Amino acid sequence: MAFQNRFDPPNNGRKVFSPQVWTKAGGWQWKALPEPRPLYGLDRLASQPEAPALICEGEKAADAAARLLPDLSPLATMNGAQSPAKSDLSPLNARCVRIWPDHDDPGAAFARKVAELARQAGAASVEVLDLASLTRDPKTGEPRELPKGWDAFDAAADGWTPETLTAAVRWIPFAPPEAPKQPAPKGSEGAALPFGFELRANGIYCQRPGNAKDKTTEDKGGNGAGGGGDGKQWVYVCPPLKVLAVTRDERGEGFGRLVEFEDLDGRTRREVIGDRERSGSGDTLRARLADMGFELSTHPEARRQFLELLRRWVPEKRARSVTQTGWTPEGGAFVLPDRVLGEGPEPVILAAEGERPAFGTRGTLDDWRGSVGAFCRGNSRLTFCVSMAFAAPLLRLCGAESGGFHLRGSSTDASSSGKTTVQRAACSVCGSPSFLESCRTTDNAAETQAELHNDAFLPLDELAQMEARAAGEWIYMLSNGRGKARMGRDAGARPVKSWRLLFLTSGEIGLADHMATANKHARAGQETRLAEIPADAGEGFGIFENLHGFKNGALFAAALTDAAALSYGTPLIAFVEALIRHRAELPATIKKLQHQFVTEALTGIENPAGQVRRVAARFGLVAVGGELATSEGITGWEPGEAIQAAARCFKDWMAARGGSVPAEERDLLAQVRYFFEAHANRFRWKDRVLDDHAPEVPHQAGFKDTPNGKENGIVYLAFPETFKREICEGYDAKDAARVLVRHGILKPSGDKRPSRNERLPGYKNPQRVFVFAFDGEGGE
């Protein structure tokens, strides 16, 4: 029998644990239990044989967790995070184990150590609580930061209940750094290469039975078969190669091999060769490797043996292959084509189709901060677009949706206003100038392109190069984050590509105008997903406001372009590393700052439409990205500069769209006004019906009148079918009528119906018509 005594000294001194142990010889004694020490809460574990075990750092936290999560069996190791290795974890054998660490660095270390020990003890599965899922007030839902050391006891004090906690918690599966060892291939004798293959100075050879009398020497060219004095023939297969790991995706499918080799320039390359690529003759695989500078032997036997080499070479190490950049599913690592930032449960490698974007680095962060970063200051569009590149990795952390912005030029200086220059500057956050992509692409290529910019920034030059008929659907696809469902060769469904990203397009015209060239009408959802910002900042320098001492905008743009080509990529690396360090508290911080931006941006706007709020939140996320990068010393900007730039761009977007009215209402009002402007001659004057000299009215749409005198404007009386089929074309007539009445254009009847009974010349009885008045506008 033993007691664990906890002493909390006054004045917030360090807590002290002092165990008391009962011994037959000496009774109660102040000393530690012998190792291995029992877990606290074994009675709960025994009473719930099917419940997952929940390990907390201390007894106080375990008791609180028992009240908050009654479906689990909370336990604690003696002395908390200090010595979990001295505890007896054998009761966890075959149990599902979950871990609730304290919110601090010792807590994170405790979780990793206990997870490894639980695995060794035979746990069926191990999961760790994602503390980021609890970074909000349980009563109001407002984002909040967790204080240092926050645990289950603090959760109860904050107001979490069993119902709210169960609904909010998210558990992240834990996996050891390396999977359990697999048996080596039969016959390999523990060698690096499978039996029957040999690594020599110029490459890998395989042996096959030969004639002992054959005195042919080894093929020096590396393309044929050779003999040796051992009575066997050796066939050259390929240049030196290493198989580092067996790869598979997060679903445990898509197996392959991670290989390492040197290309013809002597650069070390790592690539994933999918097991499916070995099917058939393997010609496609050989062509892909040759394209990367790894040329295989053309000898028929060597071609077959290369596929056999990959099949039999099964290393012990395991790695996860992914087809998209960005955060791994558990969120601990960020994948780029040339590196992985952070650490996940196991090594991760990008195994993607198509040409990879030009992520990469050149120069130092100081170089970028002193050139591109410095040029951003005082330039709202430039600062905003650069901030967008920092905001993209935040999408996953705060659960935000994908979306885009469009830099729209004007009809007079669209081609030389600096839009592409600003895009290149934003590209420098992530990679080289080649990071800028083209809008001229197919659906399949666009999906692959988006997947390879997941959790990142996708810049697209010249919207007009996109097929006008497909432009609207293309914007929907990018924003919704999912590609099309397609059938595979086996008639089964292929995995649907998915992504999260922020994209930036540019062009001389906007989306609606571009779609109109193909007789397509832009929907409000498309315009919301692609917010158009006027490229001209209004200072006479095109897209720029501050030329930083250069004589004109052209010289400044040239300097900015050169700077983006000399220093790039380091800002993204530094920023993602900072996000990984602060990942636990970031979701609450991002949402808080984003909410503040939206509140301030919409101040003074009466009843802003949901579309406006949605776009304001995207502007706010960009502002947060720039501010977080600034707080980490990456941009060199003053605090608040990114927010000011985003606020200015949001204001200009609002002005360009015509205010805060929902886009559907704005477009309906414009359509109705245009109808009466274009078809006023289809309305017969009410008082001239019997006039023989009155002009003919083909395709009559109704009547018009000046009941209160011509100086007070014309009233149009539209026939019901004209109203439904033409005036409100593309809209539900009832919904359209309500909007038109609200805006005072359509005059309802006394009983609030949108149409009215009017006596019309030539009709015996009153007729139902829709009465329009435009405050004096209109005419013949």
C-alpha positions in Angstrom: 0.0 0.0 0.0 1.2 3.5 -0.8 0.1 7.1 -0.7 1.3 9.9 -3.1 1.3 13.2 -1.1 1.4 16.5 -2.9 2.6 19.7 -1.2 1.9 23.1 -2.9 4.2 25.7 -1.1 2.9 29.2 -0.7 3.8 32.0 -3.1 3.4 29.7 -6.1 6.5 27.7 -5.1 7.3 24.4 -7.0 5.0 21.6 -6.0 6.6 18.6 -4.1 5.5 15.0 -4.3 6.4 12.7 -1.4 5.3 9.1 -1.5 4.5 7.0 1.7 5.0 3.3 1.5 3.8 0.6 4.0 6.3 -2.1 4.9 5.9 -4.9 7.3 9.2 -4.2 8.9 9.0 -0.5 9.4 5.3 0.5 8.9 4.8 3.7 7.1 7.9 5.2 5.6 8.7 8.2 3.4 10.2 6.6 0.4 9.5 5.8 -3.2 7.8 2.6 -4.3 10.2 0.0 -5.9 10.3 -0.1 -9.7 8.3 -0.8 -11.7 5.7 1.4 -10.0 1.9 0.8 -10.4 -0.3 3.2 -12.3 -2.7 5.4 -10.5 -6.3 4.5 -11.3 -6.0 0.7 -11.9 -9.4 0.2 -10.2 -11.0 2.3 -12.9 -9.2 0.3 -15.6 -10.4 -3.0 -14.1 -14.0 -1.8 -13.8 -14.1 -0.8 -17.5 -12.4 -3.7 -19.3 -13.6 -2.5 -22.8 -12.9 1.3 -22.3 -9.8 2.9 -23.7 -7.2 3.9 -21.2 -6.5 7.6 -20.8 -3.1 8.5 -19.3 -2.7 12.0 -17.7 0.4 13.5 -16.2 -0.8 13.6 -12.6 -3.4 12.1 -10.3 -5.3 15.4 -9.9 -5.7 15.6 -13.7 -6.7 11.9 -14.0 -9.5 12.4 -11.4 -10.8 15.4 -13.3 -10.6 13.5 -16.6 -12.7 10.7 -15.1 -15.5 13.2 -14.6 -15.2 14.8 -18.0 -14.7 11.6 -20.1 -16.6 8.9 -18.3 -16.3 6.5 -21.2 -12.5 6.3 -20.7 -10.4 4.9 -17.9 -8.1 7.7 -16.7 -4.7 6.7 -15.3 -1.6 8.6 -14.2 2.1 7.7 -13.8 3.7 8.3 -10.4 5.6 11.7 -10.4 3.9 12.8 -13.6 6.2 13.7 -16.4 9.3 13.1 -14.5 9.7 9.3 -14.8 7.1 7.5 -16.8 9.7 4.8 -17.8 9.7 3.7 -14.1 6.0 2.8 -14.2 4.5 -0.6 -14.9 2.6 -0.2 -18.2 1.8 -3.9 -18.7 -1.9 -3.4 -17.8 -2.1 -1.5 -21.2 -1.4 -4.6 -23.2 -4.1 -5.0 -25.9 -5.8 -1.8 -24.7 -6.6 1.3 -26.8 -4.6 4.0 -25.2 -5.1 7.8 -25.3 -2.8 10.4 -23.8 -3.8 13.9 -22.4 -0.5 15.9 -22.0 -0.2 19.2 -20.2 0.0 22.2 -22.4 3.8 22.8 -22.2 7.1 21.4 -23.5 7.4 18.8 -20.7 3.9 17.7 -21.5 4.7 17.1 -25.2 7.8 15.1 -24.2 5.7 13.1 -21.7 3.2 12.3 -24.4 5.9 11.0 -26.8 7.6 8.9 -24.1 4.4 7.4 -22.8 3.3 6.6 -26.3 6.5 4.7 -27.1 6.3 2.8 -23.8 2.6 1.9 -24.4 3.5 0.5 -27.8 6.3 -1.5 -26.2 3.8 -2.8 -23.6 1.6 -4.1 -26.4 -1.1 -1.4 -26.7 -3.6 -2.0 -29.5 -3.4 1.6 -30.5 -2.0 4.9 -29.2 -3.5 8.4 -29.7 -2.6 11.8 -28.3 -5.0 14.6 -27.6 -4.7 17.5 -30.1 -4.8 20.4 -27.6 -5.5 22.7 -30.6 -9.1 21.3 -30.7 -9.8 22.8 -27.3 -8.5 26.4 -28.0 -11.9 28.0 -27.6 -14.3 29.0 -24.8 -16.6 26.0 -24.1 -19.5 28.3 -23.3 -19.3 31.0 -26.0 -17.2 29.3 -28.7 -14.9 32.3 -28.9 -11.2 31.4 -29.6 -8.9 31.5 -26.7 -5.3 30.6 -25.9 -4.5 27.8 -23.5 -2.3 28.8 -20.6 0.9 27.1 -20.0 0.5 23.8 -18.1 -3.2 23.6 -18.9 -4.6 20.1 -18.1 -7.8 18.2 -17.5 -8.3 19.8 -14.1 -8.1 23.2 -15.7 -10.6 22.1 -18.4 -13.2 21.4 -15.8 -12.6 24.7 -14.1 -13.0 26.5 -17.5 -16.5 25.0 -17.9 -16.0 22.0 -20.2 -18.6 19.4 -19.6 -18.7 15.7 -20.7 -21.0 16.6 -23.6 -19.1 19.6 -24.9 -15.7 18.0 -24.4 -16.6 14.7 -26.1 -17.9 16.7 -29.1 -14.7 18.9 -29.3 -11.8 16.6 -28.6 -9.7 15.4 -31.5 -7.2 12.5 -31.1 -4.1 12.2 -33.3 -2.8 8.6 -33.9 0.7 8.1 -32.8 3.2 6.0 -34.7 6.8 5.2 -33.8 9.6 6.8 -35.8 10.0 3.5 -37.6 7.6 0.7 -38.1 8.4 -2.7 -36.6 11.1 -4.6 -38.4 10.0 -6.8 -41.2 11.8 -10.1 -42.0 14.5 -9.6 -44.6 13.9 -11.1 -48.0 14.5 -14.8 -48.1 18.1 -15.6 -49.2 19.4 -12.1 -48.7 21.5 -13.2 -45.8 21.1 -9.7 -44.3 22.9 -8.1 -47.3 21.9 -4.7 -48.6 21.1 -6.2 -52.0 18.8 -9.2 -52.6 20.6 -12.5 -53.2 21.9 -12.8 -56.8 22.7 -9.1 -57.2 26.0 -7.4 -56.6 27.1 -3.7 -56.4 30.3 -2.9 -58.3 32.0 0.4 -59.0 30.0 1.2 -62.1 26.6 -0.2 -61.1 24.5 -3.2 -60.0 24.9 -6.6 -61.7 22.8 -9.7 -61.4 24.1 -13.3 -61.9 22.5 -16.1 -63.9 23.8 -19.6 -64.6 26.5 -19.7 -67.3 29.1 -22.0 -68.9 32.2 -22.5 -66.8 34.3 -22.6 -70.0 33.0 -19.2 -71.0 36.0 -16.8 -70.7 34.1 -13.6 -71.8 35.1 -10.7 -69.7 32.8 -8.4 -67.9 31.1 -5.8 -70.2 33.0 -2.6 -69.5 30.4 -0.5 -71.2 27.8 -1.6 -68.8 25.2 -2.7 -71.4 25.7 -6.3 -71.9 26.5 -9.6 -70.2 29.8 -10.8 -69.0 31.3 -13.9 -67.5 33.7 -14.6 -64.7 35.8 -17.5 -63.5 33.0 -18.6 -61.2 31.0 -20.3 -64.0 28.2 -17.7 -63.9 27.4 -14.8 -66.1 27.0 -11.4 -64.7 24.5 -9.0 -66.3 24.8 -5.2 -65.9 21.4 -3.9 -64.7 21.7 -0.3 -63.8 23.9 2.4 -62.2 24.4 2.4 -58.4 21.1 2.6 -56.6 19.8 2.4 -53.0 16.3 1.4 -51.9 15.9 3.3 -48.7 12.4 2.5 -47.6 9.1 0.9 -48.5 6.5 3.6 -49.0 2.7 3.6 -48.7 0.0 6.3 -48.5 -2.0 7.3 -45.4 -4.6 4.6 -46.3 -2.0 1.9 -46.2 -2.2 1.5 -50.0 -0.2 2.6 -53.0 2.9 0.7 -52.0 6.3 1.6 -53.6 10.0 2.0 -53.0 11.9 5.1 -52.0 15.1 5.0 -54.1 18.3 7.1 -54.1 20.7 7.6 -57.0 22.9 10.1 -58.7 21.8 11.6 -62.0 24.2 12.3 -64.9 25.2 15.6 -63.3 26.2 13.9 -60.1 23.3 15.3 -58.0 21.8 12.9 -55.5 18.1 12.4 -56.1 15.4 10.6 -54.2 12.3 9.4 -55.9 9.3 7.1 -55.2 8.8 4.2 -57.6 5.3 2.9 -57.2 4.9 -0.9 -57.2 2.3 -0.5 -59.9 5.0 1.0 -62.2 6.7 -2.4 -62.2 3.7 -4.0 -63.9 3.9 -5.1 -67.5 7.1 -4.4 -69.4 8.1 -1.5 -67.2 8.8 0.7 -70.2 7.0 3.7 -68.7 9.2 3.4 -65.6 12.4 3.2 -67.5 11.4 6.3 -69.5 10.7 8.2 -66.4 14.0 7.3 -64.8 15.9 8.1 -68.0 14.3 11.5 -68.0 15.8 12.1 -64.5 19.3 11.1 -65.6 19.2 7.4 -64.5 19.7 5.2 -67.5 19.1 1.5 -67.3 20.8 -1.2 -69.4 19.0 -2.1 -72.6 19.9 -5.7 -72.4 16.7 -7.8 -72.4 17.7 -9.8 -69.3 18.8 -6.6 -67.5 15.4 -5.0 -68.1 13.6 -7.9 -66.5 16.1 -8.2 -63.6 15.7 -4.5 -62.8 12.0 -5.0 -62.1 12.9 -8.2 -60.1 15.5 -6.2 -58.1 12.8 -3.7 -57.0 10.4 -6.4 -56.2 12.8 -8.3 -53.9 14.5 -5.4 -52.3 12.4 -4.9 -49.2 14.2 -2.7 -46.6 13.1 -2.6 -43.0 12.5 1.1 -43.0 9.0 2.5 -43.8 8.0 5.9 -45.1 4.7 7.6 -46.0 4.2 8.8 -49.6 1.9 11.8 -50.2 0.7 13.2 -53.5 0.4 16.8 -52.3 2.5 19.4 -50.6 1.5 21.0 -47.2 0.6 19.7 -43.8 0.6 16.0 -43.2 -2.7 14.5 -41.8 -1.5 14.7 -38.2 -0.3 18.2 -38.7 3.2 17.8 -37.3 5.2 18.2 -40.6 5.0 20.3 -43.7 5.9 18.6 -47.0 7.7 20.5 -49.8 9.1 18.9 -53.0 12.7 19.3 -51.8 12.3 18.9 -48.0 10.0 18.1 -45.1 9.8 20.6 -42.3 9.0 19.3 -38.8 8.6 15.8 -37.7 5.8 13.3 -38.2 5.3 9.8 -36.9 7.5 8.5 -39.8 9.5 9.8 -42.8 7.3 11.5 -45.5 8.2 11.7 -49.2 6.3 13.5 -52.0 5.3 11.1 -54.7 3.4 13.4 -57.1 2.4 13.3 -60.7 3.2 16.1 -63.1 5.7 18.9 -63.1 6.5 20.1 -59.6 6.2 23.8 -58.7 9.4 25.7 -58.3 9.7 25.7 -54.6 13.3 26.3 -53.6 15.6 28.7 -51.9 18.3 31.2 -53.0 20.1 33.8 -50.9 19.4 34.3 -47.2 16.4 35.5 -45.3 18.2 38.8 -44.6 18.7 39.2 -48.3 15.0 38.8 -49.0 14.0 41.0 -46.1 16.3 43.8 -47.2 15.1 43.7 -50.8 11.6 42.4 -51.6 10.4 42.8 -48.0 11.7 46.4 -47.9 10.1 47.3 -51.3 6.7 46.2 -50.0 6.5 49.0 -47.4 4.1 51.7 -48.5 2.6 49.6 -51.3 -0.8 48.2 -50.4 -1.2 45.8 -53.3 2.4 44.5 -53.0 2.2 44.0 -49.3 -1.2 42.3 -49.6 -0.1 39.8 -52.3 3.1 39.0 -50.4 1.0 38.5 -47.2 -1.2 36.0 -49.2 1.8 33.7 -49.6 2.2 33.7 -45.8 -1.5 33.2 -45.2 -1.9 30.0 -47.3 -0.3 27.6 -44.7 -2.8 29.0 -42.1 -5.8 27.5 -43.9 -5.5 24.1 -42.3 -4.7 25.5 -38.9 -7.9 27.6 -38.6 -10.2 25.5 -40.8 -10.6 28.2 -43.4 -11.8 27.5 -47.0 -9.8 28.0 -50.2 -10.4 31.2 -52.2 -8.8 33.6 -54.5 -8.1 37.2 -55.5 -7.8 38.8 -58.9 -5.7 41.8 -59.8 -7.8 43.6 -62.4 -6.2 46.2 -64.7 -7.9 49.0 -66.4 -8.6 49.5 -70.1 -5.9 52.2 -70.5 -2.9 50.8 -68.7 -3.8 47.1 -68.0 -0.8 45.6 -69.7 1.8 47.7 -67.9 0.4 48.4 -64.5 2.7 46.0 -62.6 0.4 43.1 -61.9 2.8 40.4 -63.0 5.7 42.1 -61.1 3.7 42.0 -57.9 2.9 38.3 -58.5 6.6 37.6 -59.0 7.3 39.3 -55.7 4.7 37.2 -53.9 6.2 34.1 -55.6 9.6 34.9 -53.9 8.1 34.0 -50.6 7.9 30.4 -51.8 10.3 29.9 -54.6 11.9 31.2 -57.9 10.2 33.3 -60.5 9.1 30.1 -62.2 6.7 29.6 -59.3 4.3 31.8 -61.3 2.0 29.5 -63.2 -0.1 30.0 -66.3 -3.9 30.0 -66.5 -3.6 28.1 -69.9 -4.1 24.5 -68.8 -6.5 21.6 -68.9 -8.8 20.3 -66.1 -6.5 17.3 -65.3 -3.4 19.5 -65.2 -5.1 22.1 -63.1 -6.1 19.5 -60.5 -2.5 18.3 -60.3 -1.3 21.9 -60.2 -3.6 22.6 -57.3 -2.6 19.5 -55.4 1.0 20.4 -55.6 0.2 23.8 -54.2 -1.8 22.4 -51.3 -1.5 24.6 -48.1 0.4 27.0 -50.3 0.1 30.0 -52.6 -0.9 29.5 -56.2 -0.2 32.5 -58.5 -1.7 32.4 -62.0 -0.9 34.9 -64.7 -3.3 36.2 -67.3 -6.8 35.1 -66.6 -7.7 35.8 -70.3 -5.6 32.8 -71.3 -8.1 30.5 -69.6 -10.9 29.0 -71.8 -13.8 31.5 -71.3 -16.4 28.7 -71.3 -14.7 26.8 -68.5 -13.5 29.8 -66.4 -16.4 29.8 -64.0 -16.2 26.1 -63.3 -12.5 26.3 -62.9 -12.8 29.0 -60.2 -15.4 26.8 -58.4 -13.0 23.8 -58.6 -10.1 25.7 -57.1 -12.1 27.2 -54.3 -14.0 24.1 -53.4 -10.8 22.2 -53.0 -11.8 19.0 -54.9 -11.3 17.7 -58.4 -13.6 15.6 -60.5 -14.4 12.0 -59.8 -12.9 9.8 -62.5 -12.9 6.2 -63.4 -9.7 4.2 -63.3 -8.5 1.6 -65.8 -10.1 -1.2 -63.7 -13.5 0.6 -63.9 -13.2 1.6 -60.3 -13.3 5.1 -58.9 -9.9 6.8 -58.8 -9.0 8.8 -55.6 -10.4 12.3 -56.0 -7.7 15.0 -55.7 -8.1 17.5 -52.9 -6.3 20.7 -51.7 -6.5 23.9 -49.7 -4.9 27.0 -51.1 -5.1 30.7 -51.8 -4.7 31.6 -55.5 -4.0 35.0 -57.1 -4.9 35.7 -60.7 -4.3 38.8 -62.8 -5.5 40.1 -66.1 -6.8 43.0 -68.1 -10.4 42.0 -67.5 -12.4 40.4 -64.7 -14.0 37.0 -64.5 -17.5 38.2 -65.5 -16.3 40.0 -68.5 -14.1 37.1 -69.6 -17.1 34.7 -69.2 -19.3 37.1 -71.1 -17.1 36.6 -74.2 -18.5 33.0 -74.3 -22.0 34.1 -73.5 -21.7 32.8 -70.0 -23.1 34.6 -67.0 -20.9 34.8 -63.8 -22.7 33.6 -60.7 -22.4 35.4 -57.4 -20.7 32.4 -55.9 -17.9 32.6 -58.5 -17.4 36.3 -57.9 -17.3 35.7 -54.2 -14.7 33.0 -54.5 -12.5 35.3 -56.7 -12.5 38.8 -55.2 -11.4 41.4 -57.8 -9.1 44.1 -56.6 -8.4 47.1 -58.9 -4.8 46.9 -59.8 -4.4 50.7 -60.0 -3.6 52.0 -56.5 -4.6 55.6 -57.6 -1.3 57.3 -57.1 -0.3 57.6 -60.7 2.2 54.7 -60.6 -0.1 51.9 -61.6 -0.2 49.2 -58.9 2.4 51.0 -56.8 2.1 53.9 -54.3 5.7 54.2 -53.1 8.6 54.0 -55.6 11.3 54.0 -52.9 13.4 56.6 -54.6 13.1 55.3 -58.2 12.3 57.8 -60.9 9.3 55.9 -62.3 7.3 52.8 -61.9 9.1 51.0 -64.7 12.5 51.3 -62.9 11.0 50.3 -59.6 9.2 47.2 -61.2 12.5 46.2 -62.8 14.4 46.4 -59.4 11.6 44.5 -57.7 11.7 41.8 -60.4 15.5 41.4 -60.0 15.2 41.2 -56.2 12.6 38.4 -56.5 15.0 36.5 -58.8 18.0 36.8 -56.5 16.4 36.0 -53.1 13.5 33.6 -52.6 12.1 30.6 -50.7 13.7 31.3 -47.3 10.7 33.3 -46.0 8.3 30.3 -46.4 10.8 28.0 -44.7 11.3 30.3 -41.7 7.5 30.9 -41.5 6.4 27.3 -41.5 9.1 26.4 -38.9 7.6 29.1 -36.7 4.1 27.7 -37.3 5.3 24.3 -36.2 6.8 25.7 -33.0 3.6 27.5 -32.0 1.0 25.1 -33.6 -0.9 24.5 -30.3 -1.9 28.1 -29.7 -2.1 29.3 -33.3 -5.7 28.3 -34.2 -7.1 30.5 -31.4 -4.7 33.4 -32.3 -5.6 33.3 -36.0 -9.3 33.3 -35.4 -9.1 36.1 -32.9 -7.1 38.4 -35.2 -9.3 37.5 -38.2 -12.4 38.3 -36.3 -11.0 41.6 -35.2 -10.2 42.5 -38.9 -13.7 41.6 -40.1 -15.3 43.6 -37.3 -13.2 46.7 -38.1 -13.6 46.3 -41.9 -17.4 46.1 -41.7 -17.8 49.0 -39.2 -20.2 51.5 -40.7 -21.7 49.1 -43.2 -25.4 48.5 -42.4 -26.4 44.8 -42.5 -23.5 43.6 -44.7 -24.4 40.6 -46.9 -23.1 37.2 -46.1 -21.0 37.3 -49.2 -19.3 40.4 -48.0 -18.6 38.9 -44.6 -17.2 35.8 -46.3 -14.8 37.8 -48.5 -13.9 40.0 -45.6 -12.8 36.9 -43.6 -10.5 35.9 -46.5 -9.0 39.4 -46.6 -8.6 39.1 -42.8 -6.7 35.8 -43.1 -4.3 37.4 -45.5 -3.8 40.2 -43.0 -3.1 37.7 -40.2 -0.6 35.9 -42.4 1.4 39.0 -43.0 1.2 40.1 -39.3 2.4 36.6 -38.0 5.3 36.7 -40.5 6.1 40.2 -39.2 6.0 39.1 -35.6 8.6 36.4 -36.4 10.9 39.0 -37.9 10.6 37.6 -41.4 9.2 40.6 -43.3 10.9 43.5 -41.7 7.6 45.4 -41.7 6.2 47.4 -38.8 3.4 45.8 -36.9 0.1 46.6 -38.5 1.4 47.2 -42.0 -0.2 43.9 -43.4 -3.5 44.8 -41.7 -3.5 48.3 -43.2 -2.7 46.9 -46.7 -5.5 44.3 -46.5 -8.0 46.9 -45.2 -7.1 49.2 -48.1 -7.6 46.4 -50.7 -10.8 45.4 -49.1 -12.1 48.9 -49.2 -11.2 49.1 -52.9 -12.9 45.7 -53.6 -16.1 47.0 -52.0 -16.1 50.1 -54.1 -15.4 48.2 -57.3 -18.3 45.8 -56.6 -20.8 48.6 -55.9 -21.2 48.4 -52.2 -22.3 45.7 -49.8 -25.5 44.7 -51.7 -25.5 40.9 -52.4 -24.2 40.2 -55.8 -27.4 38.5 -56.9 -29.4 41.6 -56.1 -26.9 43.9 -57.7 -27.0 41.9 -60.9 -30.8 41.6 -60.9 -31.2 45.4 -60.5 -28.7 46.0 -63.3 -30.5 43.5 -65.5 -33.9 45.0 -64.9 -32.7 48.6 -65.6 -31.0 47.4 -68.8 -34.2 45.7 -70.0 -36.2 48.9 -69.8 -33.3 51.0 -71.3 -33.1 48.6 -74.3 -36.8 47.8 -74.7 -38.7 51.0 -73.7 -40.1 51.1 -77.3 -41.9 47.8 -76.7 -44.2 49.5 -74.2 -47.2 51.3 -75.9 -48.2 54.6 -74.6 -51.4 54.1 -72.6 -53.1 57.3 -73.9 -52.3 56.7 -77.6 -53.8 53.3 -78.1 -56.6 54.7 -80.4 -54.2 57.2 -82.1 -54.0 56.2 -85.8 -50.7 58.0 -86.0 -49.0 56.3 -83.1 -46.0 54.1 -84.1 -46.4 50.3 -84.3 -45.2 48.4 -81.2 -43.9 45.0 -82.3 -43.4 42.3 -79.5 -45.3 44.5 -77.1 -44.2 44.0 -73.5 -46.8 46.2 -71.8 -47.9 49.8 -71.5 -46.3 53.0 -70.2 -47.9 56.1 -68.7 -47.2 59.4 -67.0 -50.0 59.4 -64.3 -48.5 62.3 -62.3 -47.2 64.3 -65.2 -44.3 63.6 -67.5 -41.9 65.6 -65.3 -42.5 63.0 -62.5 -41.3 60.1 -64.6 -42.7 57.3 -66.7 -44.4 54.2 -65.2 -44.1 50.9 -67.0 -46.9 48.3 -66.8 -45.3 45.0 -67.8 -47.3 41.9 -68.8 -46.9 39.0 -66.3 -45.3 36.6 -68.9 -42.9 39.3 -70.0 -42.0 39.8 -66.4 -41.3 36.1 -65.8 -39.6 35.2 -69.1 -37.6 38.3 -70.0 -37.3 40.9 -67.2 -36.4 38.3 -64.6 -34.7 35.8 -66.9 -32.3 33.6 -64.9 -34.0 34.4 -61.6 -37.0 33.0 -59.7 -39.8 35.5 -60.5 -41.2 35.5 -56.9 -37.8 36.1 -55.4 -37.0 38.8 -57.9 -40.3 40.6 -57.2 -39.5 40.7 -53.5 -36.1 42.3 -54.2 -37.5 44.8 -56.7 -40.2 45.8 -54.3 -37.7 46.3 -51.5 -35.6 48.6 -53.7 -38.7 50.6 -54.7 -38.5 49.8 -58.4 -41.5 47.6 -58.5 -44.7 49.2 -57.1 -46.9 46.6 -55.2 -50.6 46.7 -54.8 -52.5 47.9 -51.8 -52.7 44.3 -50.5 -48.8 44.0 -50.8 -48.9 41.7 -53.8 -46.1 42.5 -56.3 -48.5 42.8 -59.2 -51.5 45.1 -59.5 -54.9 45.2 -61.3 -55.0 48.0 -63.8 -57.5 49.0 -66.4 -55.8 48.9 -69.8 -57.1 50.3 -73.1 -58.5 47.5 -75.3 -59.3 45.2 -72.4 -62.8 44.8 -71.0 -61.8 43.9 -67.5 -58.8 45.0 -65.3 -55.6 43.1 -66.1 -52.8 42.0 -63.8 -49.6 43.8 -64.5 -46.2 44.6 -62.8 -45.8 48.3 -62.4 -42.2 49.8 -62.6 -41.1 53.3 -61.8 -37.5 54.6 -62.1 -37.6 58.0 -60.5 -38.0 60.0 -63.7 -35.7 57.8 -65.8 -36.9 56.2 -69.1 -38.4 57.4 -72.3 -39.4 56.5 -75.7 
